[in-house]
Amino acid sequence: MSDLSALLRLLESGELIRLVRGLSAADQQVIKQLAQALSANLNPEQQQVVNELVKTLIGNLDDKQGGGT
């Protein structure tokens, strides 16, 4: 779980958002699909972490690009 915790810390720092700014809608869809594939092999707690990470990441990208969910 330490890798997922590290991802959450990176997300909370805002650094991840800076790294992925400018992703297209297709790129965002790939992120969602990768998260779904990854989650299939995780326990429920880890799945929740991945889901929150993606939801926060995509939500922040939507906000910055003028989209919104």
DSSP file (Angstrom, degrees, kcal/mol; ACC not computed):
  #  RESIDUE AA STRUCTURE BP1 BP2  ACC     N-H-->O    O-->H-N    N-H-->O    O-->H-N    TCO  KAPPA ALPHA  PHI   PSI    X-CA   Y-CA   Z-CA
    1    1 A M     >        0   0    0      0, 0.0     4,-2.4     0, 0.0     5,-0.2   0.000 360.0 360.0 360.0 -12.6    0.0    0.0    0.0
    2    2 A S  H  >  +     0   0    0      1,-0.2     4,-2.3     2,-0.2     5,-0.1   0.852 360.0  54.6 -63.4 -33.9    3.0    2.3    0.3
    3    3 A D  H  > S+     0   0    0      2,-0.2     4,-1.9     1,-0.2    -1,-0.2   0.915 110.0  46.5 -64.7 -41.6    3.0    3.0   -3.4
    4    4 A L  H  > S+     0   0    0      2,-0.2     4,-2.2     1,-0.2    -2,-0.2   0.882 111.1  52.2 -67.8 -37.4   -0.6    4.1   -3.3
    5    5 A S  H  X S+     0   0    0     -4,-2.4     4,-2.4     1,-0.2    -2,-0.2   0.896 108.0  52.0 -63.8 -39.3    0.1    6.2   -0.3
    6    6 A A  H  X S+     0   0    0     -4,-2.3     4,-2.3     2,-0.2    -2,-0.2   0.891 108.1  51.8 -63.9 -39.3    2.9    7.9   -2.2
    7    7 A L  H  X S+     0   0    0     -4,-1.9     4,-2.5     2,-0.2    -2,-0.2   0.914 109.4  49.7 -62.9 -42.5    0.6    8.6   -5.1
    8    8 A L  H  X S+     0   0    0     -4,-2.2     4,-2.9     2,-0.2    -2,-0.2   0.911 109.9  50.2 -63.9 -41.3   -1.9   10.2   -2.7
    9    9 A R  H  X S+     0   0    0     -4,-2.4     4,-1.7     2,-0.2    -1,-0.2   0.904 110.9  50.2 -62.1 -40.4    0.8   12.3   -1.2
   10   10 A L  H  X>S+     0   0    0     -4,-2.3     6,-1.2     2,-0.2     5,-0.7   0.912 112.1  47.4 -63.3 -42.8    1.9   13.4   -4.7
   11   11 A L  H ><5S+     0   0    0     -4,-2.5     3,-1.4     1,-0.2     6,-0.3   0.931 110.5  51.3 -64.1 -46.0   -1.6   14.3   -5.6
   12   12 A E  H 3<5S+     0   0    0     -4,-2.9    -1,-0.2     1,-0.3    -2,-0.2   0.813 103.6  59.4 -62.7 -30.0   -2.2   16.2   -2.3
   13   13 A S  H 3<5S-     0   0    0     -4,-1.7    -1,-0.3    -5,-0.2    -2,-0.2   0.683 107.5-126.5 -72.2 -16.4    1.0   18.2   -3.0
   14   14 A G  T <X5S+     0   0    0     -3,-1.4     4,-1.7    -4,-0.6     5,-0.1   0.315  81.9 112.8  87.1  -9.1   -0.5   19.5   -6.3
   15   15 A E  H  ><S+     0   0    0     -5,-0.7     4,-1.9     1,-0.2    -4,-0.2   0.886  71.4  54.7 -64.8 -39.8    2.6   18.3   -8.1
   16   16 A L  H  > S+     0   0    0     -6,-1.2     4,-1.6     1,-0.2    -1,-0.2   0.897 106.0  52.4 -62.6 -40.1    0.7   15.6  -10.0
   17   17 A I  H  > S+     0   0    0     -6,-0.3     4,-0.7    -7,-0.2    -1,-0.2   0.913 108.8  50.2 -62.4 -42.3   -1.8   18.1  -11.3
   18   18 A R  H  < S+     0   0    0     -4,-1.7     3,-0.5     1,-0.2    -1,-0.2   0.867 109.6  52.6 -63.0 -35.0    1.1   20.3  -12.6
   19   19 A L  H  < S+     0   0    0     -4,-1.9    -1,-0.2     1,-0.2    -2,-0.2   0.824 115.2  38.4 -70.7 -30.9    2.6   17.3  -14.3
   20   20 A V  H >< S+     0   0    0     -4,-1.6     3,-1.3    -3,-0.2    -1,-0.2   0.325  79.6 133.4-108.0   8.2   -0.6   16.3  -16.2
   21   21 A R  T 3<  +     0   0    0     -4,-0.7    40,-0.0    -3,-0.5    -3,-0.0  -0.291  67.8  32.9 -56.1 141.1   -2.0   19.7  -17.2
   22   22 A G  T 3  S+     0   0    0      1,-0.3    -1,-0.2    39,-0.1     2,-0.1   0.524  77.7 153.7  91.0   5.4   -3.1   19.8  -20.8
   23   23 A L    <   -     0   0    0     -3,-1.3    -1,-0.3     1,-0.1     2,-0.0  -0.435  41.3-125.0 -67.0 141.4   -4.2   16.2  -21.1
   24   24 A S     >  -     0   0    0     -2,-0.1     4,-2.3     1,-0.1     5,-0.2  -0.281  25.8-102.3 -77.2 169.6   -6.8   15.7  -23.8
   25   25 A A  H  > S+     0   0    0      1,-0.2     4,-2.1     2,-0.2     5,-0.1   0.866 125.5  54.4 -60.1 -36.2  -10.2   14.0  -23.1
   26   26 A A  H  > S+     0   0    0      2,-0.2     4,-2.0     1,-0.2    -1,-0.2   0.903 107.2  49.8 -65.4 -40.7   -8.8   10.9  -24.7
   27   27 A D  H  > S+     0   0    0      1,-0.2     4,-2.1     2,-0.2    -2,-0.2   0.905 109.5  51.5 -63.1 -41.4   -5.8   10.9  -22.3
   28   28 A Q  H  X S+     0   0    0     -4,-2.3     4,-2.1     1,-0.2    -1,-0.2   0.893 108.0  52.4 -62.5 -39.3   -8.2   11.3  -19.4
   29   29 A Q  H  X S+     0   0    0     -4,-2.1     4,-2.5     1,-0.2    -1,-0.2   0.892 106.9  52.7 -64.0 -39.2  -10.2    8.4  -20.6
   30   30 A V  H  X S+     0   0    0     -4,-2.0     4,-2.8     2,-0.2     5,-0.2   0.909 107.1  52.7 -62.3 -41.7   -7.0    6.3  -20.8
   31   31 A I  H  X S+     0   0    0     -4,-2.1     4,-2.3     1,-0.2    -2,-0.2   0.928 110.3  47.9 -58.9 -45.2   -6.3    7.2  -17.2
   32   32 A K  H  X S+     0   0    0     -4,-2.1     4,-2.1     1,-0.2    -2,-0.2   0.914 112.6  48.3 -62.5 -43.1   -9.8    6.0  -16.2
   33   33 A Q  H  X S+     0   0    0     -4,-2.5     4,-2.3     2,-0.2    -2,-0.2   0.901 111.1  50.2 -66.0 -40.8   -9.4    2.8  -18.1
   34   34 A L  H  X S+     0   0    0     -4,-2.8     4,-2.7     1,-0.2    -1,-0.2   0.902 109.6  51.5 -63.1 -40.5   -6.0    2.1  -16.5
   35   35 A A  H  X S+     0   0    0     -4,-2.3     4,-2.7    -5,-0.2    -2,-0.2   0.902 109.6  50.0 -63.6 -40.6   -7.3    2.7  -13.1
   36   36 A Q  H  X S+     0   0    0     -4,-2.1     4,-1.2     2,-0.2    -2,-0.2   0.921 112.5  46.9 -63.4 -43.6  -10.2    0.3  -13.7
   37   37 A A  H  < S+     0   0    0     -4,-2.3     4,-0.4     1,-0.2     3,-0.3   0.915 114.4  47.1 -65.0 -42.5   -7.8   -2.4  -14.9
   38   38 A L  H >< S+     0   0    0     -4,-2.7     3,-1.5     1,-0.2    -2,-0.2   0.914 107.7  56.5 -63.9 -43.4   -5.5   -1.8  -12.0
   39   39 A S  H >< S+     0   0    0     -4,-2.7     3,-1.7     1,-0.3    -1,-0.2   0.765  90.6  73.1 -62.6 -26.2   -8.3   -1.9   -9.5
   40   40 A A  T 3< S+     0   0    0     -4,-1.2    -1,-0.3    -3,-0.3    -2,-0.2   0.781 102.4  42.0 -60.6 -26.1   -9.4   -5.3  -10.6
   41   41 A N  T <  S+     0   0    0     -3,-1.5    -1,-0.3    -4,-0.4     2,-0.3   0.212 101.4  89.0-106.5  14.1   -6.4   -6.8   -8.9
   42   42 A L  S <  S-     0   0    0     -3,-1.7    -3,-0.0    -4,-0.1     0, 0.0  -0.722  78.8-107.7-110.9 159.9   -6.5   -4.8   -5.7
   43   43 A N     >  -     0   0    0     -2,-0.3     4,-2.6     1,-0.1     3,-0.2  -0.376  46.0 -95.9 -75.6 166.4   -8.2   -5.3   -2.4
   44   44 A P  H  > S+     0   0    0      0, 0.0     4,-2.1     0, 0.0     5,-0.1   0.851 124.2  51.7 -56.3 -38.4  -11.2   -3.0   -1.6
   45   45 A E  H  > S+     0   0    0      2,-0.2     4,-1.7     1,-0.2     5,-0.1   0.925 112.6  45.3 -64.7 -43.4   -9.2   -0.5    0.4
   46   46 A Q  H  > S+     0   0    0     -3,-0.2     4,-2.4     1,-0.2    -1,-0.2   0.879 110.0  55.5 -67.2 -37.7   -6.6   -0.1   -2.4
   47   47 A Q  H  X S+     0   0    0     -4,-2.6     4,-2.8     1,-0.2    -1,-0.2   0.910 106.3  51.6 -59.6 -41.9   -9.4    0.1   -5.0
   48   48 A Q  H  X S+     0   0    0     -4,-2.1     4,-2.6    -5,-0.2     5,-0.2   0.901 108.4  50.9 -62.9 -41.0  -10.9    3.0   -3.1
   49   49 A V  H  X S+     0   0    0     -4,-1.7     4,-2.4     2,-0.2    -2,-0.2   0.937 112.7  45.7 -61.7 -46.8   -7.5    4.8   -3.0
   50   50 A V  H  X S+     0   0    0     -4,-2.4     4,-2.6     2,-0.2     5,-0.2   0.921 113.1  50.3 -63.1 -44.1   -7.1    4.4   -6.8
   51   51 A N  H  X S+     0   0    0     -4,-2.8     4,-2.7     1,-0.2    -2,-0.2   0.912 112.3  46.6 -61.8 -43.1  -10.7    5.5   -7.4
   52   52 A E  H  X S+     0   0    0     -4,-2.6     4,-2.7     2,-0.2     5,-0.3   0.895 111.0  53.1 -65.7 -39.7  -10.2    8.6   -5.3
   53   53 A L  H  X S+     0   0    0     -4,-2.4     4,-2.7    -5,-0.2    -2,-0.2   0.945 113.6  41.9 -59.4 -49.6   -7.0    9.4   -7.0
   54   54 A V  H  X S+     0   0    0     -4,-2.6     4,-3.1     2,-0.2     5,-0.4   0.923 114.4  51.2 -66.2 -44.3   -8.5    9.2  -10.4
   55   55 A K  H  X S+     0   0    0     -4,-2.7     4,-2.2    -5,-0.2    -2,-0.2   0.923 115.1  42.8 -60.0 -44.5  -11.6   11.1   -9.4
   56   56 A T  H  X S+     0   0    0     -4,-2.7     4,-2.6    -5,-0.2    -2,-0.2   0.923 116.0  48.3 -67.3 -44.7   -9.6   13.9   -7.9
   57   57 A L  H  X S+     0   0    0     -4,-2.7     4,-2.2    -5,-0.3    -2,-0.2   0.954 116.5  40.9 -61.8 -52.3   -7.1   14.0  -10.7
   58   58 A I  H  X S+     0   0    0     -4,-3.1     4,-2.8     1,-0.2    -1,-0.2   0.894 114.8  53.1 -65.9 -39.8   -9.7   14.1  -13.5
   59   59 A G  H  X S+     0   0    0     -4,-2.2     4,-2.3    -5,-0.4    -1,-0.2   0.916 110.2  47.3 -61.0 -43.5  -11.9   16.5  -11.5
   60   60 A N  H  X S+     0   0    0     -4,-2.6     4,-2.2     2,-0.2    -1,-0.2   0.886 112.2  49.8 -65.7 -38.7   -9.0   18.9  -11.1
   61   61 A L  H  X S+     0   0    0     -4,-2.2     4,-1.9    -5,-0.2     6,-0.3   0.922 110.2  50.6 -65.6 -42.9   -8.2   18.7  -14.7
   62   62 A D  H  <>S+     0   0    0     -4,-2.8     5,-2.8     1,-0.2     4,-0.4   0.923 111.2  48.9 -59.1 -44.8  -11.8   19.3  -15.7
   63   63 A D  H ><5S+     0   0    0     -4,-2.3     3,-0.9     1,-0.2    -1,-0.2   0.914 112.7  46.8 -61.5 -43.8  -11.9   22.4  -13.4
   64   64 A K  H 3<5S+     0   0    0     -4,-2.2    -1,-0.2     1,-0.2    -2,-0.2   0.772 113.6  48.5 -71.1 -26.3   -8.6   23.8  -14.8
   65   65 A Q  T 3<5S-     0   0    0     -4,-1.9    -1,-0.2    -5,-0.2    -2,-0.2   0.398 119.0-107.5 -94.9   2.7   -9.7   23.2  -18.4
   66   66 A G  T < 5S+     0   0    0     -3,-0.9    -3,-0.2    -4,-0.4    -4,-0.1   0.576  88.2 110.6  84.5   8.5  -13.1   24.8  -17.9
   67   67 A G      < -     0   0    0     -5,-2.8     2,-0.1    -6,-0.3    -4,-0.1   0.660  44.6-179.4 -80.8-117.5  -15.0   21.5  -18.0
   68   68 A G              0   0    0      1,-0.1    -8,-0.0    -9,-0.0    -9,-0.0  -0.310 360.0 360.0 124.3 151.4  -16.5   20.3  -14.8
   69   69 A T              0   0    0     -2,-0.1    -1,-0.1   -10,-0.1   -10,-0.0   0.417 360.0 360.0-114.2 360.0  -18.4   17.2  -13.8
